[in-house]
Amino acid sequence: MKARKTLAMMCAAATSFIHLGADAASGMDALEACASALAREMSTAQGAGIQVRISDDSVAPSRRLDARAIYHLDARDPRSNEIVAKADCAVDSRARVKSLVRLPDDAPEAAERSL
């Protein structure tokens, strides 16, 4: 994989909602925060920047976030569409990343992990 790439981030539906917070952000804010966190982690590992493009078929709730939400991410090579990284990301109601867990290559794809 080249040092500088644009990765399409695919995200299945967020799960694990509790209650609506007063300063809640949107699901898209959370998805962008998770995608950025994964790109930063991958950039650090490679020693070069990675650009992020969130795929049009990613699913993020349009309503405001609850206390905690989980997003399942698959980072894909833009040329081959091959999955190059998988991660699960937890965010709070303000779309701040609370944890980002990289998964092994043999983990199911995001659409399967979200079920």
C-alpha positions, 0 to 999 in steps of 0.5 A: 500500500502506498504511503499516501492514499484516499481511503473510503470509509464504509460504516454500517448502522450505529448501535447501542443508543441510550438516551438523548443528550442536551449537547448531542451531535449528529450521526454524521459528525460521529462517523466523520470523527471515527473516520478521522481517528482511524485515518490518523492511526493509520497515518501514524503507523505508515509515517505518511498522511492518509486522506479520508473520503466517506463512502456515499453508501455509508449509514449514519443516523440523521438524528442526534446522538445518544449517550454512546454509539458504536460505529463499525468501519472498513477502510478500503483501498480506493483503487482495488476496493480491497479492505485494508483496515477494520475498526470499531469506534465508540463515540459519546453524544458530542461525537468525541471518540471514546475508543477505537479498536482495530480488528484483525483482517479476518474479522467480519465486514462492517455490515456483518459486525453491525447486526 
